[in-house]
Amino acid sequence: MAGYKPVAIQTYPVLGEKITQDTLYWNNYKTPVQIKEFGAVSKVDFSPQPPYNYAVTASSRIHIYGRYSQEPIKTFSRFKDTAYCATFRQDGRLLVAGSEDGGVQLFDITGRAPLRHFEGHTKAVHTVDFTADKYHVVSGADDYTVKLWDIPNSKEILTFKEHSDYVRCGCASKLNPDLFVTGSYDHTLKMFDARTNKSVISVEHGQPVESVLLFPSGGLLVSAGGRYVKIWDVLKGGQLLVSLKNHHKTVTCLYLSSSGQRLLSGSLDRKVKIYSTTSYKVVHSFDYAASILSLALAHEDETIVVGMTNGILSVKHRKSEAKKDSLPRRRRPAYRTFIKGKNYMRQRVFVYFLHFLFRWCSLLE
């Protein structure tokens, strides 16, 4: 045993990250600005209209931030308990939010007191959205019900009782004012049609559904629950197209880029994954310091905002690109050029010529 020699383990160079167009695109953000909220940030929503302010729902308050402000420019605090899911209307003038006491409140962004207060749910309302015609609001609550409200008359129009557990997410179609989708902890996704008073599509996700998203065209539906992100074909009655499992913990939020070519998902594993909507492969990933509950992108993806369980709001702004039409700057000549360069030699030759001419003229005299 005295002659034993340990085996030398050969080391190999570690391959660097493959540089792609997505890597360059998504890495083109400045160092994040961090804002401390009063509680876990459950929802972030950008206004669809300039100047693209965004609403942050945390604890019993809704803060409105400017895109480059680090302090709220407006606060809505008329909630008795925790507020949820503050969402802008398509014109950016109204804001709707649910609350822990079962109420749904509608705000004008220029005021402070609620314009409408819809009462009918008996438990916490976790999801609200405006329909495509801008005159109705859809809400889902922990009392297993989904309700459709009329804004001008402040009345309940329809109630759907097809879910058998908490309704925690939903969205309305941007094209058809009668269609909207909800996701529930009973593992199902349901698309409702207000004209038929019942669901027209029902699919099984397999885990409690935390987030749903409809593509702008209305043809594809995305659901998130457990570690899975699933894409469904609405035109084929809810046929499953792709099932993605790239996170290590529960996926909590989904968002679509401005171009519609990239899908973002946030998870409790503190990562944001970015997928291509053509190949459904991960093209980039962001790491954060805490579990992620919400995320949103500004117009043209110029700002990405992520809300976390520790109350931190992370805001990243895209770097301004250099002007492509600008001409390259001319390089100035070095200092020694003026001392020992061509100009200096020309002056000495001229002086010698004048000296020679003066002596020649003196000899002629």
VENTAJO-V15588 format. One record per residue. N is the residue number from 1. RES is the residue in one small letter. SS is DSSP state (a for helix, b for strand, c for the rest). Layout:
N/RES/SS, N/RES/SS
//
This chain:
1/m/c, 2/a/c, 3/g/c, 4/y/c, 5/k/c, 6/p/c, 7/v/c, 8/a/c, 9/i/c, 10/q/c, 11/t/c, 12/y/c, 13/p/c, 14/v/c, 15/l/c, 16/g/c, 17/e/c, 18/k/c, 19/i/c, 20/t/c, 21/q/a, 22/d/a, 23/t/a, 24/l/a, 25/y/a, 26/w/a, 27/n/c, 28/n/c, 29/y/b, 30/k/c, 31/t/c, 32/p/c, 33/v/b, 34/q/b, 35/i/b, 36/k/b, 37/e/c, 38/f/c, 39/g/c, 40/a/c, 41/v/b, 42/s/b, 43/k/b, 44/v/b, 45/d/b, 46/f/b, 47/s/c, 48/p/c, 49/q/c, 50/p/c, 51/p/c, 52/y/c, 53/n/c, 54/y/b, 55/a/b, 56/v/b, 57/t/b, 58/a/b, 59/s/c, 60/s/c, 61/r/b, 62/i/b, 63/h/b, 64/i/b, 65/y/b, 66/g/c, 67/r/c, 68/y/c, 69/s/c, 70/q/c, 71/e/c, 72/p/c, 73/i/c, 74/k/b, 75/t/b, 76/f/b, 77/s/c, 78/r/c, 79/f/c, 80/k/c, 81/d/c, 82/t/c, 83/a/b, 84/y/b, 85/c/b, 86/a/b, 87/t/b, 88/f/b, 89/r/c, 90/q/c, 91/d/c, 92/g/c, 93/r/c, 94/l/b, 95/l/b, 96/v/b, 97/a/b, 98/g/b, 99/s/b, 100/e/c, 101/d/c, 102/g/c, 103/g/c, 104/v/b, 105/q/b, 106/l/b, 107/f/b, 108/d/b, 109/i/c, 110/t/c, 111/g/c, 112/r/c, 113/a/c, 114/p/c, 115/l/c, 116/r/b, 117/h/b, 118/f/b, 119/e/c, 120/g/c, 121/h/c, 122/t/c, 123/k/c, 124/a/c, 125/v/b, 126/h/b, 127/t/b, 128/v/b, 129/d/b, 130/f/b, 131/t/c, 132/a/c, 133/d/c, 134/k/c, 135/y/c, 136/h/b, 137/v/b, 138/v/b, 139/s/b, 140/g/b, 141/a/b, 142/d/c, 143/d/c, 144/y/c, 145/t/c, 146/v/b, 147/k/b, 148/l/b, 149/w/b, 150/d/b, 151/i/c, 152/p/c, 153/n/c, 154/s/c, 155/k/b, 156/e/b, 157/i/b, 158/l/b, 159/t/b, 160/f/b, 161/k/c, 162/e/c, 163/h/c, 164/s/c, 165/d/c, 166/y/c, 167/v/b, 168/r/b, 169/c/b, 170/g/b, 171/c/b, 172/a/b, 173/s/c, 174/k/c, 175/l/c, 176/n/c, 177/p/c, 178/d/c, 179/l/b, 180/f/b, 181/v/b, 182/t/b, 183/g/b, 184/s/b, 185/y/c, 186/d/c, 187/h/c, 188/t/b, 189/l/b, 190/k/b, 191/m/b, 192/f/b, 193/d/b, 194/a/c, 195/r/c, 196/t/c, 197/n/c, 198/k/b, 199/s/b, 200/v/b, 201/i/b, 202/s/b, 203/v/b, 204/e/b, 205/h/c, 206/g/c, 207/q/c, 208/p/c, 209/v/c, 210/e/c, 211/s/b, 212/v/b, 213/l/b, 214/l/b, 215/f/c, 216/p/c, 217/s/c, 218/g/c, 219/g/c, 220/l/b, 221/l/b, 222/v/b, 223/s/b, 224/a/b, 225/g/b, 226/g/c, 227/r/c, 228/y/b, 229/v/b, 230/k/b, 231/i/b, 232/w/b, 233/d/b, 234/v/a, 235/l/a, 236/k/a, 237/g/c, 238/g/c, 239/q/b, 240/l/b, 241/l/b, 242/v/b, 243/s/b, 244/l/b, 245/k/c, 246/n/c, 247/h/c, 248/h/c, 249/k/c, 250/t/c, 251/v/b, 252/t/b, 253/c/b, 254/l/b, 255/y/b, 256/l/b, 257/s/c, 258/s/c, 259/s/c, 260/g/c, 261/q/c, 262/r/b, 263/l/b, 264/l/b, 265/s/b, 266/g/b, 267/s/b, 268/l/c, 269/d/c, 270/r/c, 271/k/b, 272/v/b, 273/k/b, 274/i/b, 275/y/b, 276/s/b, 277/t/c, 278/t/c, 279/s/c, 280/y/c, 281/k/c, 282/v/b, 283/v/b, 284/h/b, 285/s/b, 286/f/b, 287/d/b, 288/y/c, 289/a/c, 290/a/c, 291/s/c, 292/i/b, 293/l/b, 294/s/b, 295/l/b, 296/a/b, 297/l/b, 298/a/c, 299/h/a, 300/e/a, 301/d/a, 302/e/c, 303/t/b, 304/i/b, 305/v/b, 306/v/b, 307/g/b, 308/m/b, 309/t/c, 310/n/c, 311/g/c, 312/i/b, 313/l/b, 314/s/b, 315/v/b, 316/k/b, 317/h/b, 318/r/b, 319/k/c, 320/s/c, 321/e/c, 322/a/c, 323/k/c, 324/k/c, 325/d/c, 326/s/c, 327/l/c, 328/p/c, 329/r/c, 330/r/c, 331/r/c, 332/r/c, 333/p/c, 334/a/c, 335/y/a, 336/r/a, 337/t/a, 338/f/a, 339/i/a, 340/k/a, 341/g/c, 342/k/a, 343/n/a, 344/y/a, 345/m/a, 346/r/a, 347/q/a, 348/r/a, 349/v/a, 350/f/a, 351/v/a, 352/y/a, 353/f/a, 354/l/a, 355/h/a, 356/f/a, 357/l/a, 358/f/a, 359/r/a, 360/w/a, 361/c/a, 362/s/a, 363/l/a, 364/l/a, 365/e/c
//
